[in-house]
Amino acid sequence: MLVEINFDGIVGPSHNYAGLSPGNLAATSNAGMTSRPREAALEGVAKMRANLALGLTQGILLPHDRPDDRWLTSLATTYADAPHHLQAQALSASPMWAANAATVSPAPDASDGRCHLTVANLVTMAHRSHEWPETLAQLRLAFADPVFAVHEPIPAPFGDEGAANHMRLCEHHGAPGVEIFVYGESGGRFPARQRRESSEAVARAHRLDPARTIFAQQSVAAIAAGAFHNDVVAVANERVLFAHELAFEDKRGLYADIARVAPWAEIVEVPADRVSLADAISSYLFNAQLVTLPDATMALIVPGEARNNAAVWSWLREMLSGNGPIRRVEVVDVRQSMRNGGGPACLRLRVVADSATVDPRFLIDDAKLDRIAAVIEAHWPEEIAIDRIGDPALIEQIRAARSALLKELEIVGLTYR
């Protein structure tokens, strides 16, 4: 039976606020703050626990080995000798945002009947560009069953940021879907990270039906306002597209394409005169998990920042009082991730599959979450001040923490080429 599985990235022990991501307003505005990796990771565990309580199927992706010595070696340096900015880029815990791990097309959408995953290259940002080899190793381990096809990334210079710029509409998760790839164009004050050429290559690799594949441009205004990924201004689940009025450059064209191939789809649009782009981005209203619950109703899982924004919370309460498809709003605390520009949706990769075909070490229940939380509480640094990035004692603690987690989960020896 095909179900949607949310694979959350466990927040790594090197989580810090180095401000490495231009265009991500939260990350750059909080640069230099002292981070709290233990608190951040436990917030992520609590979010996964809340998902389990809602009846959702939940998986995990693991922190990467940090600092990335292989990447530094390719730059002819070592962590001890590297300048501060390279140290920060090599130490980044950004793999925690699993929405950027890959683009996923479920088996009902592919002509060969397999679930396809293409690892994102993330070449636009230096601190993310070296993630893909370890992501690829994890995905090949978790999805080793032949019902999956795990692809290497699209080559540079074609930027690909994974599921954060990809949406899927379907009558139910196990039905054939309509896949929407959202790309950006340069010209704004921040870089557009998703190239159309990358999206087209992923669609070809996944053997998608061109008649049920849509390419849409993210609005220049949204990118300029700080929507560095489409999932900051739009999210889809089954029959519903939930989007800001200013999310897309050619909204009418996109909506017409959706109506043509998915006449059963419903678009829930938030007007700009009710929730501005600035409020949508600062609250991460759309960087929410829009999920189908066991009773077939839909819930929107939003960060606490959405409740704290008067305009956003007013609109959500009005939505719930109506008769729309989203019947419930759940609030989670992921403030440590939010300060680095990652909301509930950033922390998870959605995979529609039969859970029996997934390596069970990557699936979790409450008991396994208890074990993960115990490792985090025992080993994760309590805080990282920005001037400690080069501290050898901190590096030793970070590596020991990750090793303890992999040992607890019996995934010792995870390596990548």
Secondary structure, 3 states (H helix, E strand, C coil): CCEEEEEEECCCCCCCCCCCCCCCHHHHHCCCCCECHHHHHHHHHHHHHHHHHCCCEEEEECCCCCCCHHHHHHCCCCCCCCCHHHHHHHHCCHHHCHHHCEEEECHHHECCCCEEEEECCCCCCHHHHCCHHHHHHHHHHHCCCCCEEEECCCCCCCCCCHHHHEEEEECCCCCCEEEEEEECCCCCCCCCCCCHHHHHHHHHHCCECHHHEEEEEECHHHHHHCCCCHHHCEEEECCEEEEECCCECCHHHHHHHHHHHCCCCEEEEECCCCCCHHHHHHHCCCCCEEEECCCCCEEEEEEHHHHCCHHHHHHHHHHHHCCCCEEEEEEECCHHHHCCCCCCCCCEEEEEECHHHCCHHHECCHHHHHHHHHHHHHHCCCCECHHHCCCHHHHHHHHHHHHHHHHHCCCCCCCCC
